[in-house]
């Protein structure tokens, strides 16, 4: 569990940096100044500061369930292939690979503090480094397509490779076979999740 707490700590650190240097009060003010009154923007800022603690509560919960989801996908695949592997080994693999998703967060902080210093909340929301989304405009896309297209990125591919590399020894296969195992387990689970998200977005719009 120490590894999990380390990841949570690093996510907390990156979120604090984002809150201080990326999504500052000035950025929020500039984003809404042409749409809302000064009093209304001040009210939004106060509400955001008041409920910000929820973000930090949600971080470990989100991380735990994401890691648990991946581990369950592996465990189900292991059972179907008659692999007698402890669940905690799959959980450890998913836990370790989670470090990959810290990279885009660090890239975001670097981009908006060093490279692009004049931006709005819309720019932050649309920011998808090394993603297929960079070739498209989110405004022109149907809402239900945004999430799956954002998933088509280099970091997701790297995540799969890191998972497969660790699974080599766990399932006793070579790297290519491990990538196949990831595709048949986590890949299928991810596909089902994406379809569910798309369905919910379409239903709510």
N, C-alpha and C positions, 0 to 999 in steps of 0.2 A: 504493500500500500504506500510505501515511501515514494515510489516512482509516481504514483497517481497524485500525491500531494505536491510533488515537485512540479508536475505539469500544471496543476491548479494554481500554484504560486506564480509560475511564469505567465499564465493566462491573466492572472490578476495584475501582474506588472505591466503587461502590454495594454490591458484595458485602462489602467491608470494613466499611462502615457498617451493613449488615444484621447481620453477625457481631458487631459491637461493641454496637450499640444495640437490635437487634430480637431476635435469637436469642442472648441472653446465657445464661450458665451458670445464672443464677437462674431464667430462664424455663423452661429444660429441667428444672431441679430441681422447680419448681412443677408442671410438667406431669405428672411421674411419681411425685410424692411419695405419692399414694394407691394406687399400683399396685406400686411397687418399693421395695426397701429402700434405705437411704442408701448403703450400700456399692456396690450394683448401679448406682445413679444416678451415683456417683462414677466407676465403671468406664466407663459410657457416655460421660461427659464427657471422660475421659482418652482414650478411643478416638476420639472426635470431634475433639479437638484434635490428636491424632496424625496423623489422616488428612485433616485440613482442606485440606492443600496440594493434594490431588487435585481439589478444587473449582476452584482457581485454574488448574490445568493444563487442566481440562476446558473452561473458559470460552472461550479462543481457538479450541479445536477445534470446540466447538459452534457458535460464531459463524461460523467459516469454512464449515462444511458447510451451515449454514442459508442463508447468503448464496449459496453455490455452488448449492444446490438451486434457489433462486429464479431465479438467472441461467441455469441449465440449462433450466428450464421456459420462460423467455423465448426462449432460443436455439432450442429445438425449435419453438416457435411461430413464430419468425422464419423458420426454414427451410421450414416448411409453407406460409407465406405468401409465400415467395420474397423475403424481405427480406434484403438483403446488409448485415448489421450485425455489427460485430466483437463477439466474446464479452465483451471487456473493458468495453464500454459497458454491457452488461446487468449485468455484475458491479458496476460503479460505481453503477448505479441501485439495485440491491439493497443494496449497502453503505451508501449514503446513507440509505435508508429505514429501516435498522436502528435509527437513533436514536429512532424512534417507540417501540420496546419498552423504552427506558430510562424512559419516563414512568411506567408502572405500578410500576416498581421504586422510583422516587422517591416515588410516592404511598404505597406500602407503608411506606417508612421514615417518612414524615411521619405517617401514620395511627397507627402503633404507638409512635411516640415523643411525639406531641403529643395526638392525639385519644383513642385507646384505649390507655391505659397499663397496664391490667390484662388480661392475655390468656395463652393457652397456645399450645403448638405447633399444636394442632388448629385454633385460631383463625387462625393464620398460614397454614396449609395450605389452609384454606377461603376465605381472603381473595381475592376476585376483583372488584376495583373496576370499575364500569361494565360489568359482565358480566351476562348472563341468569342466571348462577348465583346472583346476589344475591337472586333471587326464589324460589330453591329451596333445599332442605337437602341437602347432599352425602351426609349419612348415609342419607337416604331414597332416594337414587338407586342404580341398579345401577352397579357400578364402571365398566363399559364405556361408560357415558353421560357420566361426569364430564368427560373430556377434550374431546369435541366440544362440550358445552354451555359449557365455559369459553372456548372459542374464539369464541363468540358475544358479542363485546364491542366497545365503541366504539373501542378501540385497534387492533383488527384492521381495522375499517372505515377508520380514519384511515390505516393502513398501506397499504391498497389505493389510497386517494386519492393519497397521497404517491408511490407507485410510478407510478400513472397520470399524474400531473402531470409527473414527470420523463421518462416515456416519450413524451410528446407530441412532443418535438423529436427523440428518438432514432428513432421509427418514422414521424414525419411525419404524425401524426393529431391530431384535436382531442381534448379531454379525455374526452368520452363514448366515442369510439372507443378511446381508450387504456384506459379502464376495462373495456371489452369485451375488449381484448387481455389485460389482467391476469386477467380472469375465465376466459378460454379457456385460459390457460397456467398461471399460478400457481394459479388457482382449482381447475383440474382436478388439478394436482399435489398441492395441499393436500388435496383430497377423497380421493385415492388414499392419501395418507399417514394421514389420519384413519381410514379404513377398515382399514388395516393395523394401526394402533395398537389399534383396537377389537377386531380379530380376535385379536391377541396377548394382550390383557387377558382376553378370554373364554376363550382356550385355556389360560391359566395359572391361571385361577380354578376 
